[in-house]
Amino acid sequence: MSFLRQVLQDQGSFRVQDAVRNVGGQPGTNFGRSGETFILRGFTQSNNYLRNGVRDAKAISGIVIPTTNIERIEVLRGPASVLYGFGDPGGTINIVTKQPLTEPYYAFEFASGSFDFYQPAIDISGPLTDDKKLLYRLNASYYNADGSTDLFRKEYYFVSPVISWQIGKNTNLTFEADYTDLQLRELWGQPAEGTVLPNRNGKIPRDRSIIEPTDFSNRRTARIGYRFKHSFSENWSLSNAFQAWIWRQEQYNTTATRLEPDGRTLERTTQINASSTDAINGGTTNWSIFTLDTNVVGKFQTGGIQHQLLMGFDLYKDVQGPFARIFRATQPIDLYNPVYGQPLGRVTSATNAKTRLDNLGLYVQDQIALTDNLKLVLGGRYDLSTSIITDYVASSVFTQPDEAFSPQVGVVYQPSKTVSLYANYNRSFLQITGTTAFSGSRAADGSFFTPQRGTQYEVGIKTDFLDGKLSTNLALYEVTLSNVLTIDPSNPRLSVQVGEQQSQGVEFNVAGEILPGWNIIAAYAYTDAKVSKDINRSRIGNRLPNVPENGFSLWTTYTISQRELKGLGFGLGLLYVGERQGDLLNSFQLPSYLRTDAAVFYRNNKFRLGVNFKNLFNIDYVDIGGSSLSIFRGDPFNAVVTLDWQF
């Protein structure tokens, strides 16, 4: 499912995860409001990002993905989600960025709204040479917001230049980069008692924060790379892409450790990202990821049967660290009468480690047209992964090699030009570095953990209506995640690899134009995601956290086409998220909610003015839950005004 920039613009969205909400009420995990991961088909996706079809930096809580330079967002599920990289089952987000234009283009956008939010942005493009073989595009923005929670603050600068060079008739080279400088105070959330569970002291105020005014997280990310494509003929082409991603961070971050029996005194600790030379005052931590992908696409025939072959390889290197952290005792806080600014205590613990992952992936896929309306897809991916973990505290180094083959099989039958029936099977692979509470590198018996494997079955039907203007998709699936780590009941400080989680569900999506000017995106998802195997039998059957059994989303707009009011439009959005479990133990639940959004906009040639109203009826709802000590409540009613001007 693909979401063009106009959809995000009409919705007043400035986060990638809002696109995921359009595919069936799946809540995105926006822990601390600092970054984004997402949930698809019952599983939290932390490794499944593509950028222009190439594996991107993994999603961590600290990565901000501005939408300033995004042209569209594609939500991929089934075999398309695993061909280009190992990761979690369920799905993948492919971010397609804005590319240079052959004609001069200049645009300015300014958005401002509740909680002192404002964001100016520019988008300029055009040719650099008279023959238009050398093109450029530059996107830049500045974001500032205080948010609806006390002490929260988020500010970043973003710039993204692109240069495209048409070397020859069949050869193109594109250089692309972006840089983000982020400063924020990262939230922790609130305890379950006082939010979703009763508390003798009453409900915790919606805007209450448990962090300190001195908390900060400064993060700088830079991405640079190129994409090269050469067509040998009408049927054969070669693509090559490289990307380097660098992350730097300094951080003081206060988190909760325990809620006292009185229900109001919250014990806390402060995590400091430290350097080896200054473990008390903190320092800079580093993270680097490098990706190289090369593939060939070709069309040919064998015995009258048409083939479309894709084959290639990718190299992926992920280096984290040295990643040193110290933890210092922090004064407790009264949730109902907080006193901030108390001094930090002694250092209670410290970690210092460096991890390096090297992965080589070989992939191939053949789309075989057996007849005009029957196609068979065969493919697979072979991964060779090696992790090297250096624990500076324990003075140890461990090397863990893994390999796996992940096949995929699919079939598509088209009884008519507007109807497609399909079925597919695929597997996924994710290396699990062995982990214990002591070394962070090996399993309790001294052996390494085996890779985490995902198996997915899916059947569905795609249908087009109204001459292709309206499309629907109905899918039934089963996803099984095996070799899941679970706590060893004989020693809670260790993990054992005997877990299995399974998700079965139904998804229905509809998108397109119903009548001239009336557009709709709607989705429903039924998800039955549970623990299917566990060494602790009492956990078998537990539902996976943050996954609603039922989710529904609707976004519809109508733009008037009559001359007097031409360009005036209205939008309505509904987001229903059913009751969810708050943790894997199913010890508490997150209540269901129905959020209503609305929009009014006017678009005329190169000018657009829009007003978006979020959480129109100001419901108090829970967005996501991290644990019994970190419940994140959604924003109250807020409004955003956006002005776009092209000139």
Protein Blocks (a to p, Z undefined) as FASTA:
>chain_A
ZZdfklmmmnopabfklmmmmnoopacdfehhlaccddeehiacfklcceehiacddddf
klccdfklpfbdcddehjllmmnogcdehiacddddddddfbdcddddddddehhiacdd
ddddddfbfnlpaccdddddddddebjaehiacddddddddddddfblmbccdddddddd
ddddddebjcfbhplpccfkbpadfkbcfbdfkbccddddddddddddddfblmbccddd
dddddddddddddddfbdcfkopaccddddddddfklmmnopaddddddddddddddddd
eehiacddddddddddddedjddddddddddddfklccehiacdddfbdcdddddddddd
ddddddddfblmbccdddddddddddddddfklopacddddddddddddddddfbfkbcc
dddddddddddddddfklopacfkopacdddddddddddddddeehhlaccddddddddd
ehiacddfklmkbccdfbccdddddddddedjfbghiacdddddddddddfbdfblklgo
pacehiafbdcddddddddfbfklgoiacdddddddddddfbfnopaccddddddddddd
ddehjaccddddehklopacdfbdfblklccddddddddddddddZZ
